[in-house]
Amino acid sequence: MNRYFYIDAEGKQKGTFSPEELRQEGIKRDTLVWTQGMEQWKRAEETEELYFLFSDAYKKPLAGEGQPTVRYDRPGESTETQQIQPMPRTWLVESILVTILPFMLCSSILSLLGIIGIVYAAQVESFYNRGDYAASLESSRSAAKWTKIAMWIAIGWIALIIIAIILFVVFIGSLSGLAGMSDLLDT
């Protein structure tokens, strides 16, 4: 529920008030009101949340009825049939892990590509909270893409390190085997 400022009959700014408190203040239809998120002051009757103050069939909200709801308003769309979409997966934990762990294990500068995934992952929730579901979903997809790229690079580097260690052990073993062969040849 928003908190509102209003301009009284003397032209003085007062606030902040909940919609129910504004009713007790006795504001009129043409009283100018403002709340966070508004670009400019509006008449109270033009504000959707305050319209109930001027309807004849006003009833006090029941407990739990005044809970804020998230709406995704788009120009030209009907708001009655819209459903609240769940927040897309952020991929934040995964992107942090694929950035830090491979860098610590094999110090690959390429694992730092996971930072791009972290940036996109951090945007998911902020876009969702602003009501921009499409941008939130796109950020989630980009975070997933960069996180997976960083993960496969890390897996590749770790596989190369393991292969290099195995080849080194085999090479050293073959050299020591050759040294033993020369002893056999001398006899």
PyRosetta script that sets phi, psi and omega in degrees:
from pyrosetta import init, pose_from_sequence

init()
pose = pose_from_sequence("MNRYFYIDAEGKQKGTFSPEELRQEGIKRDTLVWTQGMEQWKRAEETEELYFLFSDAYKKPLAGEGQPTVRYDRPGESTETQQIQPMPRTWLVESILVTILPFMLCSSILSLLGIIGIVYAAQVESFYNRGDYAASLESSRSAAKWTKIAMWIAIGWIALIIIAIILFVVFIGSLSGLAGMSDLLDT")
pose.set_psi(1, 130.7)
pose.set_omega(1, -178.6)
pose.set_phi(2, -77.3)
pose.set_psi(2, 155.7)
pose.set_omega(2, 173.5)
pose.set_phi(3, -108.0)
pose.set_psi(3, 134.0)
pose.set_omega(3, -171.7)
pose.set_phi(4, -116.8)
pose.set_psi(4, 146.8)
pose.set_omega(4, 165.8)
pose.set_phi(5, -98.6)
pose.set_psi(5, 155.5)
pose.set_omega(5, 172.7)
pose.set_phi(6, -145.6)
pose.set_psi(6, 159.5)
pose.set_omega(6, 178.2)
pose.set_phi(7, -101.7)
pose.set_psi(7, 119.9)
pose.set_omega(7, -178.2)
pose.set_phi(8, -78.6)
pose.set_psi(8, -178.1)
pose.set_omega(8, -176.0)
pose.set_phi(9, -63.9)
pose.set_psi(9, -24.0)
pose.set_omega(9, 179.4)
pose.set_phi(10, -88.4)
pose.set_psi(10, -1.8)
pose.set_omega(10, 178.9)
pose.set_phi(11, 86.7)
pose.set_psi(11, 13.6)
pose.set_omega(11, 179.7)
pose.set_phi(12, -96.1)
pose.set_psi(12, 141.9)
pose.set_omega(12, 179.0)
pose.set_phi(13, -81.5)
pose.set_psi(13, 133.6)
pose.set_omega(13, 177.4)
pose.set_phi(14, -130.2)
pose.set_psi(14, 150.7)
pose.set_omega(14, 176.0)
pose.set_phi(15, 155.2)
pose.set_psi(15, 168.8)
pose.set_omega(15, 13.8)
pose.set_phi(16, -104.0)
pose.set_psi(16, 152.7)
pose.set_omega(16, -177.0)
pose.set_phi(17, -137.2)
pose.set_psi(17, 146.2)
pose.set_omega(17, 171.3)
pose.set_phi(18, -75.8)
pose.set_psi(18, 164.8)
pose.set_omega(18, 177.7)
pose.set_phi(19, -56.4)
pose.set_psi(19, -39.3)
pose.set_omega(19, 179.2)
pose.set_phi(20, -66.0)
pose.set_psi(20, -38.7)
pose.set_omega(20, 177.7)
pose.set_phi(21, -67.1)
pose.set_psi(21, -33.5)
pose.set_omega(21, 176.4)
pose.set_phi(22, -63.8)
pose.set_psi(22, -36.1)
pose.set_omega(22, 177.0)
pose.set_phi(23, -61.2)
pose.set_psi(23, -42.7)
pose.set_omega(23, 178.8)
pose.set_phi(24, -68.3)
pose.set_psi(24, -28.5)
pose.set_omega(24, 177.6)
pose.set_phi(25, -73.1)
pose.set_psi(25, -15.0)
pose.set_omega(25, 176.7)
pose.set_phi(26, 75.9)
pose.set_psi(26, 38.2)
pose.set_omega(26, 178.6)
pose.set_phi(27, -70.1)
pose.set_psi(27, 155.7)
pose.set_omega(27, -179.0)
pose.set_phi(28, -107.1)
pose.set_psi(28, 173.7)
pose.set_omega(28, -179.0)
pose.set_phi(29, -58.5)
pose.set_psi(29, -37.4)
pose.set_omega(29, -175.6)
pose.set_phi(30, -93.1)
pose.set_psi(30, 6.9)
pose.set_omega(30, 176.6)
pose.set_phi(31, -67.5)
pose.set_psi(31, 133.1)
pose.set_omega(31, 179.3)
pose.set_phi(32, -80.0)
pose.set_psi(32, 131.5)
pose.set_omega(32, 179.7)
pose.set_phi(33, -128.6)
pose.set_psi(33, 157.8)
pose.set_omega(33, 177.0)
pose.set_phi(34, -150.3)
pose.set_psi(34, 143.1)
pose.set_omega(34, 173.4)
pose.set_phi(35, -140.9)
pose.set_psi(35, 164.8)
pose.set_omega(35, -179.5)
pose.set_phi(36, -57.2)
pose.set_psi(36, 132.6)
pose.set_omega(36, -179.5)
pose.set_phi(37, 104.3)
pose.set_psi(37, -18.0)
pose.set_omega(37, 177.5)
pose.set_phi(38, -83.5)
pose.set_psi(38, 142.5)
pose.set_omega(38, 178.4)
pose.set_phi(39, -78.1)
pose.set_psi(39, -33.3)
pose.set_omega(39, -178.8)
pose.set_phi(40, -150.9)
pose.set_psi(40, 170.8)
pose.set_omega(40, 178.6)
pose.set_phi(41, -66.5)
pose.set_psi(41, 143.7)
pose.set_omega(41, 179.0)
pose.set_phi(42, -130.1)
pose.set_psi(42, 158.7)
pose.set_omega(42, 172.1)
pose.set_phi(43, -68.6)
pose.set_psi(43, 144.9)
pose.set_omega(43, -175.8)
pose.set_phi(44, -58.2)
pose.set_psi(44, -37.7)
pose.set_omega(44, -178.1)
pose.set_phi(45, -71.0)
pose.set_psi(45, -15.6)
pose.set_omega(45, 178.5)
pose.set_phi(46, -86.6)
pose.set_psi(46, -8.8)
pose.set_omega(46, -178.8)
pose.set_phi(47, -94.1)
pose.set_psi(47, 120.8)
pose.set_omega(47, -174.0)
pose.set_phi(48, -57.3)
pose.set_psi(48, -42.5)
pose.set_omega(48, -176.9)
pose.set_phi(49, -67.9)
pose.set_psi(49, -24.0)
pose.set_omega(49, -177.9)
pose.set_phi(50, -101.2)
pose.set_psi(50, -1.9)
pose.set_omega(50, -176.6)
pose.set_phi(51, -60.2)
pose.set_psi(51, -29.9)
pose.set_omega(51, -178.9)
pose.set_phi(52, -62.4)
pose.set_psi(52, -23.8)
pose.set_omega(52, -178.9)
pose.set_phi(53, -63.6)
pose.set_psi(53, -24.1)
pose.set_omega(53, -173.8)
pose.set_phi(54, -111.6)
pose.set_psi(54, 2.4)
pose.set_omega(54, 178.1)
pose.set_phi(55, -84.4)
pose.set_psi(55, 148.1)
pose.set_omega(55, -178.7)
pose.set_phi(56, -73.7)
pose.set_psi(56, -27.4)
pose.set_omega(56, -175.2)
pose.set_phi(57, -97.0)
pose.set_psi(57, 39.1)
pose.set_omega(57, -178.9)
pose.set_phi(58, -69.9)
pose.set_psi(58, 134.3)
pose.set_omega(58, 171.8)
pose.set_phi(59, -132.7)
pose.set_psi(59, 146.9)
pose.set_omega(59, -179.4)
pose.set_phi(60, -66.2)
pose.set_psi(60, 134.9)
pose.set_omega(60, -179.1)
pose.set_phi(61, -64.4)
pose.set_psi(61, 145.0)
pose.set_omega(61, 176.7)
pose.set_phi(62, -75.1)
pose.set_psi(62, 162.5)
pose.set_omega(62, 178.9)
pose.set_phi(63, -60.3)
pose.set_psi(63, 131.5)
pose.set_omega(63, -179.7)
pose.set_phi(64, 87.2)
pose.set_psi(64, -13.3)
pose.set_omega(64, -178.6)
pose.set_phi(65, -76.6)
pose.set_psi(65, -25.9)
pose.set_omega(65, -176.2)
pose.set_phi(66, -86.8)
pose.set_psi(66, 14.3)
pose.set_omega(66, 179.7)
pose.set_phi(67, -67.7)
pose.set_psi(67, 141.1)
pose.set_omega(67, 179.4)
pose.set_phi(68, -67.4)
pose.set_psi(68, 145.6)
pose.set_omega(68, 177.3)
pose.set_phi(69, -120.7)
pose.set_psi(69, 148.5)
pose.set_omega(69, 178.2)
pose.set_phi(70, -93.1)
pose.set_psi(70, 128.7)
pose.set_omega(70, 178.1)
pose.set_phi(71, -126.3)
pose.set_psi(71, 147.2)
pose.set_omega(71, 179.2)
pose.set_phi(72, -113.8)
pose.set_psi(72, 86.6)
pose.set_omega(72, -178.0)
pose.set_phi(73, -83.8)
pose.set_psi(73, 130.0)
pose.set_omega(73, 175.3)
pose.set_phi(74, -126.7)
pose.set_psi(74, 142.1)
pose.set_omega(74, 178.8)
pose.set_phi(75, -58.0)
pose.set_psi(75, 133.3)
pose.set_omega(75, 176.2)
pose.set_phi(76, 84.1)
pose.set_psi(76, -1.1)
pose.set_omega(76, 179.7)
pose.set_phi(77, -102.8)
pose.set_psi(77, 149.0)
pose.set_omega(77, 176.4)
pose.set_phi(78, -81.6)
pose.set_psi(78, 132.8)
pose.set_omega(78, -178.5)
pose.set_phi(79, -87.7)
pose.set_psi(79, -11.4)
pose.set_omega(79, -178.1)
pose.set_phi(80, -69.8)
pose.set_psi(80, -34.9)
pose.set_omega(80, -173.6)
pose.set_phi(81, -96.9)
pose.set_psi(81, -0.8)
pose.set_omega(81, -177.9)
pose.set_phi(82, -75.6)
pose.set_psi(82, 143.1)
pose.set_omega(82, 177.0)
pose.set_phi(83, -109.5)
pose.set_psi(83, 151.2)
pose.set_omega(83, 176.8)
pose.set_phi(84, -77.0)
pose.set_psi(84, 122.8)
pose.set_omega(84, -179.6)
pose.set_phi(85, -85.1)
pose.set_psi(85, 144.0)
pose.set_omega(85, 176.1)
pose.set_phi(86, -71.2)
pose.set_psi(86, 152.2)
pose.set_omega(86, -179.6)
pose.set_phi(87, -66.9)
pose.set_psi(87, 132.7)
pose.set_omega(87, 177.9)
pose.set_phi(88, -64.2)
pose.set_psi(88, 159.8)
pose.set_omega(88, 178.6)
pose.set_phi(89, -61.2)
pose.set_psi(89, 136.1)
pose.set_omega(89, -175.9)
pose.set_phi(90, -85.5)
pose.set_psi(90, -31.1)
pose.set_omega(90, -178.0)
pose.set_phi(91, 66.1)
pose.set_psi(91, 17.1)
pose.set_omega(91, -175.5)
pose.set_phi(92, -67.6)
pose.set_psi(92, -48.8)
pose.set_omega(92, -178.5)
pose.set_phi(93, -61.8)
pose.set_psi(93, -45.5)
pose.set_omega(93, -178.5)
pose.set_phi(94, -62.9)
pose.set_psi(94, -42.2)
pose.set_omega(94, -178.1)
pose.set_phi(95, -68.2)
pose.set_psi(95, -33.7)
pose.set_omega(95, 176.3)
pose.set_phi(96, -67.4)
pose.set_psi(96, -43.1)
pose.set_omega(96, -179.2)
pose.set_phi(97, -64.3)
pose.set_psi(97, -43.1)
pose.set_omega(97, -178.5)
pose.set_phi(98, -75.2)
pose.set_psi(98, -8.6)
pose.set_omega(98, 174.6)
pose.set_phi(99, -90.8)
pose.set_psi(99, -45.2)
pose.set_omega(99, -173.0)
pose.set_phi(100, -82.5)
pose.set_psi(100, -50.8)
pose.set_omega(100, -173.5)
pose.set_phi(101, -60.8)
pose.set_psi(101, -50.0)
pose.set_omega(101, 179.4)
pose.set_phi(102, -64.1)
pose.set_psi(102, -33.3)
pose.set_omega(102, 179.3)
pose.set_phi(103, -65.3)
pose.set_psi(103, -37.3)
pose.set_omega(103, 177.9)
pose.set_phi(104, -72.1)
pose.set_psi(104, -36.5)
pose.set_omega(104, -175.9)
pose.set_phi(105, -76.8)
pose.set_psi(105, -46.3)
pose.set_omega(105, -173.9)
pose.set_phi(106, -127.2)
pose.set_psi(106, 7.7)
pose.set_omega(106, 177.5)
pose.set_phi(107, 44.6)
pose.set_psi(107, 45.2)
pose.set_omega(107, 176.9)
pose.set_phi(108, -85.3)
pose.set_psi(108, 121.9)
pose.set_omega(108, 178.5)
pose.set_phi(109, -65.7)
pose.set_psi(109, -24.0)
pose.set_omega(109, 178.9)
pose.set_phi(110, -69.2)
pose.set_psi(110, -21.9)
pose.set_omega(110, 177.7)
pose.set_phi(111, -68.8)
pose.set_psi(111, -15.2)
pose.set_omega(111, 177.3)
pose.set_phi(112, -70.8)
pose.set_psi(112, -5.7)
pose.set_omega(112, 172.5)
pose.set_phi(113, -62.3)
pose.set_psi(113, -19.1)
pose.set_omega(113, 176.4)
pose.set_phi(114, -63.1)
pose.set_psi(114, -20.4)
pose.set_omega(114, 177.5)
pose.set_phi(115, -62.2)
pose.set_psi(115, -35.7)
pose.set_omega(115, 176.9)
pose.set_phi(116, -61.9)
pose.set_psi(116, -40.6)
pose.set_omega(116, 176.2)
pose.set_phi(117, -63.0)
pose.set_psi(117, -37.9)
pose.set_omega(117, 178.4)
pose.set_phi(118, -63.5)
pose.set_psi(118, -42.4)
pose.set_omega(118, -179.4)
pose.set_phi(119, -62.0)
pose.set_psi(119, -47.8)
pose.set_omega(119, 178.8)
pose.set_phi(120, -64.8)
pose.set_psi(120, -38.6)
pose.set_omega(120, -180.0)
pose.set_phi(121, -63.5)
pose.set_psi(121, -36.2)
pose.set_omega(121, 179.5)
pose.set_phi(122, -69.3)
pose.set_psi(122, -24.2)
pose.set_omega(122, -178.6)
pose.set_phi(123, -80.6)
pose.set_psi(123, -22.2)
pose.set_omega(123, -174.1)
pose.set_phi(124, -56.3)
pose.set_psi(124, -53.4)
pose.set_omega(124, -175.6)
pose.set_phi(125, -68.3)
pose.set_psi(125, -37.8)
pose.set_omega(125, -179.1)
pose.set_phi(126, -67.5)
pose.set_psi(126, -40.0)
pose.set_omega(126, 176.2)
pose.set_phi(127, -64.0)
pose.set_psi(127, -41.6)
pose.set_omega(127, -179.6)
pose.set_phi(128, -62.6)
pose.set_psi(128, -44.3)
pose.set_omega(128, -179.0)
pose.set_phi(129, -67.7)
pose.set_psi(129, -26.9)
pose.set_omega(129, 175.8)
pose.set_phi(130, -78.8)
pose.set_psi(130, -10.6)
pose.set_omega(130, 179.3)
pose.set_phi(131, 94.0)
pose.set_psi(131, 8.7)
pose.set_omega(131, 179.9)
pose.set_phi(132, -97.2)
pose.set_psi(132, 81.3)
pose.set_omega(132, -174.8)
pose.set_phi(133, -65.1)
pose.set_psi(133, -38.5)
pose.set_omega(133, -178.4)
pose.set_phi(134, -62.7)
pose.set_psi(134, -44.1)
pose.set_omega(134, 179.0)
pose.set_phi(135, -67.5)
pose.set_psi(135, -35.8)
pose.set_omega(135, 177.4)
pose.set_phi(136, -63.2)
pose.set_psi(136, -44.2)
pose.set_omega(136, 179.0)
pose.set_phi(137, -65.2)
pose.set_psi(137, -40.3)
pose.set_omega(137, 178.8)
pose.set_phi(138, -65.7)
pose.set_psi(138, -40.9)
pose.set_omega(138, 177.4)
pose.set_phi(139, -64.3)
pose.set_psi(139, -37.6)
pose.set_omega(139, 177.8)
pose.set_phi(140, -63.7)
pose.set_psi(140, -43.0)
pose.set_omega(140, 178.7)
pose.set_phi(141, -64.1)
pose.set_psi(141, -42.4)
pose.set_omega(141, 179.5)
pose.set_phi(142, -66.4)
pose.set_psi(142, -40.6)
pose.set_omega(142, 177.6)
pose.set_phi(143, -61.3)
pose.set_psi(143, -42.4)
pose.set_omega(143, 179.2)
pose.set_phi(144, -63.1)
pose.set_psi(144, -43.6)
pose.set_omega(144, -178.7)
pose.set_phi(145, -61.1)
pose.set_psi(145, -50.2)
pose.set_omega(145, -177.1)
pose.set_phi(146, -70.9)
pose.set_psi(146, -31.5)
pose.set_omega(146, 176.7)
pose.set_phi(147, -66.2)
pose.set_psi(147, -43.0)
pose.set_omega(147, 178.9)
pose.set_phi(148, -67.0)
pose.set_psi(148, -38.2)
pose.set_omega(148, 176.9)
pose.set_phi(149, -61.0)
pose.set_psi(149, -47.4)
pose.set_omega(149, 179.8)
pose.set_phi(150, -63.2)
pose.set_psi(150, -37.5)
pose.set_omega(150, 179.9)
pose.set_phi(151, -64.4)
pose.set_psi(151, -44.9)
pose.set_omega(151, -178.7)
pose.set_phi(152, -68.6)
pose.set_psi(152, -34.0)
pose.set_omega(152, 175.0)
pose.set_phi(153, -64.4)
pose.set_psi(153, -43.5)
pose.set_omega(153, 178.9)
pose.set_phi(154, -62.6)
pose.set_psi(154, -43.9)
pose.set_omega(154, 178.1)
pose.set_phi(155, -62.0)
pose.set_psi(155, -40.3)
pose.set_omega(155, 178.1)
pose.set_phi(156, -62.2)
pose.set_psi(156, -45.1)
pose.set_omega(156, 179.1)
pose.set_phi(157, -64.1)
pose.set_psi(157, -43.8)
pose.set_omega(157, 179.8)
pose.set_phi(158, -64.4)
pose.set_psi(158, -39.6)
pose.set_omega(158, 176.9)
pose.set_phi(159, -63.2)
pose.set_psi(159, -42.2)
pose.set_omega(159, 178.1)
pose.set_phi(160, -63.4)
pose.set_psi(160, -39.9)
pose.set_omega(160, 178.5)
pose.set_phi(161, -64.3)
pose.set_psi(161, -42.9)
pose.set_omega(161, 179.2)
pose.set_phi(162, -63.8)
pose.set_psi(162, -43.1)
pose.set_omega(162, 178.3)
pose.set_phi(163, -63.3)
pose.set_psi(163, -41.6)
pose.set_omega(163, 179.5)
pose.set_phi(164, -63.3)
pose.set_psi(164, -40.6)
pose.set_omega(164, 178.8)
pose.set_phi(165, -65.4)
pose.set_psi(165, -43.2)
pose.set_omega(165, 179.0)
pose.set_phi(166, -62.8)
pose.set_psi(166, -45.4)
pose.set_omega(166, 178.8)
pose.set_phi(167, -63.5)
pose.set_psi(167, -37.7)
pose.set_omega(167, 178.3)
pose.set_phi(168, -64.0)
pose.set_psi(168, -45.1)
pose.set_omega(168, 179.2)
pose.set_phi(169, -63.3)
pose.set_psi(169, -42.6)
pose.set_omega(169, 179.2)
pose.set_phi(170, -64.3)
pose.set_psi(170, -41.4)
pose.set_omega(170, -179.8)
pose.set_phi(171, -64.1)
pose.set_psi(171, -46.1)
pose.set_omega(171, 178.6)
pose.set_phi(172, -63.6)
pose.set_psi(172, -40.0)
pose.set_omega(172, 178.2)
pose.set_phi(173, -63.4)
pose.set_psi(173, -39.0)
pose.set_omega(173, 179.6)
pose.set_phi(174, -70.6)
pose.set_psi(174, -33.8)
pose.set_omega(174, 176.6)
pose.set_phi(175, -66.8)
pose.set_psi(175, -41.6)
pose.set_omega(175, 178.9)
pose.set_phi(176, -69.7)
pose.set_psi(176, -30.8)
pose.set_omega(176, 176.4)
pose.set_phi(177, -68.5)
pose.set_psi(177, -36.9)
pose.set_omega(177, 177.2)
pose.set_phi(178, -67.1)
pose.set_psi(178, -36.2)
pose.set_omega(178, 178.2)
pose.set_phi(179, -64.3)
pose.set_psi(179, -37.9)
pose.set_omega(179, 177.7)
pose.set_phi(180, -69.0)
pose.set_psi(180, -31.8)
pose.set_omega(180, 179.0)
pose.set_phi(181, -67.3)
pose.set_psi(181, -35.7)
pose.set_omega(181, -179.2)
pose.set_phi(182, -66.7)
pose.set_psi(182, -33.5)
pose.set_omega(182, 175.7)
pose.set_phi(183, -65.3)
pose.set_psi(183, -37.6)
pose.set_omega(183, 178.2)
pose.set_phi(184, -67.2)
pose.set_psi(184, -38.7)
pose.set_omega(184, -179.1)
pose.set_phi(185, -68.4)
pose.set_psi(185, -30.2)
pose.set_omega(185, -179.7)
pose.set_phi(186, -71.3)
pose.set_psi(186, -22.1)
pose.set_omega(186, -176.7)
pose.set_phi(187, -83.6)
pose.dump_pdb("model.pdb")
